Each structure stands twice: as structure tokens, then as C-alpha cells.
């Protein structure tokens, strides 16, 4: 004869407050993972320039902009200058202003900066939200989509990715160890494929 017994340990009934706290913790963890996974840099700053939060991308970009100075709570002057401008705009509280500008380190490192006020009750103080887009990375992503769209060969894809990241024909040739004429030939083919794609869409 087989007997079945209940071997499960009794479970404690959780209070609604505990369930609510667990849910909020899970939501915050989820939001943190989303922010960390973004390609754009996200900085949240106080009015006096203290970093409330910086995702990994923002820390990396700030390091590039400040040329390697990596202090835990350091906002590069090029970014803080725009934040100060927005703080000065706060004299006009009814106007919602988003400041946008570019920080150009060189032709391969161009960052689009957007600064706006962030009204977050839990912080109980006004903060600035700074988003930093690495334009070269954005162009790379566009180029990857275009490689598929235009059905480029692997070599054409390499050339197109560099071209979209502001490399000159000469720089592409040096980077890929090919002749300038080869780059020109492939670029001619790429432009022909782009034109053919435009005509098929019309």
C-alpha cells in the first residue's frame, strides 16, 4: 500500500505591504537593468553638479570627454556648462526647455548632448537629466541596417560601416589594407545598390 503524505512546509502568508514592497523592488531592479542596457549615456545630476546616477555608457563617455580623468563623481566641464545654461533658464519656470548640442572630440567621436529638468518626487529635489548619444555608434547601427537593406557583400559592408562613421576613402583604404581604387570601386557599387533600392520603393 502506498500512502501519500504532505511533505510541503507550511508557508507564511505575506502581508499586502510586503508584497507591494517586493513588487516595487522588482520594478526598480528592472528599471535599473533597462537603464544600464541603453547605448546612450544617462546622467542624473543635482543642481550643484553631484551625480545621482550614471549608467555604464555615461561613465564611459564622460571618461572619453574628460580624456581619461575618471573620478567617481566628476562631470566633465563640457557637459556641466550645458547644465548650468539650463539652470540659468530656470528663471523662466513656465517654459519647458531641452538644451541640445554636440561635443566634438574628433571626427570619429561626436556626442549629441540633451539636457532637461527631471521632476522625480522620490528624490524630493530638482534634478537634471542628461542624455548623451555617441553619434558614431548610432551611425554604425544605421549602417548595419543598410547593409541588409541594400544586400551588400561582406567587403562592401566593411567599407560602408567605415564610410558612415566619417572615414574618408583614403582612411578606409588604410584601415582595410586595400587600395584607394578598390574603395572607390566598392563605393560606386554601394551607391548603385542604394539607387536601385530607392527605385524599387517608388
N, C-alpha and C positions, 0 to 999 in steps of 0.2 A: 504494500500500500504506500502510495506517495502522498505525503502531506505538504501542503504549501503554507509557508508562514510569511508574514510580513516582516521583511528584514530592513525596510527603509527606516532611517532615523526620523523621528518627528521633526517637522520643520517649524521654525518660529514664524509667526505671522508678522510681516513687516508693516510698520505704520505708513500711512499715506505720505507723511512728511519725509520719511526715509526714502520711499520710492521716488518722490519728487526730487530730492537731493541727488539720488543716483542718476536720475534722468538728466538733470542739469549738468552733472559731472560728465556724463557720456556725451552730451551735446557740446560741451566746451572742449572735450578731447577731440571730437570730430572736427569742430571748427579749427582747432589748433593744427590738426593734420592737413586740412584743406589749405590754410594759410601757408604752412611750411612747404606744401607741394607746388605752390604757384611759381611760375617762372619769373614774374615781376617781383621786384623788391617791395616789401610793405614795411613802412616805418610808422610807428605811432609815437608822437613826441608831445611833451608838455610845452607850455608857453615859454618856459625858460630853457628849452633845449634838452631836457632829460629824455632818454629813450624809455618809453613804457614797454614797447615791444618792437622787435625787428626779426623778420623771418630770415632764413639762411641766405636767400638770394640778396636781400637788402644788406646783410653783413658783408657778403662777398663784393657787391657793387660799391659799398662805402669804402672798403679796403682798396679797390681799384682807383676810385676817385681821389682818395687821400694818399695814394701812392704808397701803400703798404703800412701806413700807420693803423694799427689795429688795437685800439683801446676799447674796452668793454662798453663805455657809454659815450663814444665820440661820434658827433655828427659833423661830416665834412663841411667846411665853410661854404662851399659852392651850393650845398643843399640848405644849410641854415639861413643863408642870405634870402632865399625864396620864402622860407618860413617866416622870417622877420617881415618881409614885404606883406605877407598875408596878415600877420598880427597888426601891422600898421593899418591895413584895410578894415580892421575890426572897429574902427571909429564909425563905420557905416554899417551898423548891425542888421539892417533890413536887406542888405544886398548879399546874396549867396555867391561868393567869388571862388572860382577854382583857378589858381595860377598854374600855367603850363609853360615849360621852357625846355631847352635841351642843354645838356652838359656834354661838350665835345672834348674828349681826351686826345683822340686822333681819328683818322677816318675809319678805323675799324672798331672804335669804342665810343659810341654815341649813345647817350642815355636820355630818354624822354622823362621829364620830371613833372608830376602833378601834385599840387599841394592844396588841401582844403580842410575846413574845420570838421571835426568829428564830434558829434554830440552823443556821448555814451554815458548814460546815467550811473552805471555801477562805478565808474571812475570818479564821479562827482567832481569833475574839473574839466574845463575845455581842453581838448587835445587837437593836435594836427595830424591828419592822415597824409602821408607822403607815399605816392606810388612811383616806382622807378622802373621804367621799361628799357631793357637792353635792345636797342633798335636792330643791331646786327643779328641777335638771336631771333627776333621777330621776322626779319627778312629771310633768315635761314629756314624758318618754318614755312614761310610763304613759298620759298624756292623748292622745298621738299614736295609741297603740294603741286607745284607747277611741273616738277619732274614727271610726276604721274600723269598730270593733265595733258602734257604735251608729248608723252611717251618718249622721253629722252633716253638715249643709250647711257650706260654707266659713265663713259668718259664725258659725254655731254652734261650729265648730271653734275660731275665734279666741277666742270668749268662753270656751269650755271650757278652753282652754290657760291663759288668764289666771286663771280661777277655780281651777284645780288648782294654780296657783303662788301661792295665798293672796291673790289680789286680791279686794277687796270688790266688790260690784255697782257701787258709786259709782266706784271706781278703774277698773273695766273700762270704764264709760261714758266717763270722761275719756280713758283710753288709746286707745279706738277712735273717739272723737268721735261718740258716739251717745247717745241719751237713756237715762236710768235705766229708764224704762218699756220701752224696746226690749230692754235687757239682761234685765229680768225676764221679758219675753215669750219670749225665746230660751231662758232658763234653764228656764222651765216646759216648753217643747218638749223640751229635752235630758233633763230628768228623766222626762218621759213616754216618750221613746225608751229610756231606761235601764230603766224598769219593764217596758216591752214586751219588751225583750231578756231580762230575768230570767224573765218568764212563759214565753217560748218555750223557755228552757233547762230549765224544770221539767216 
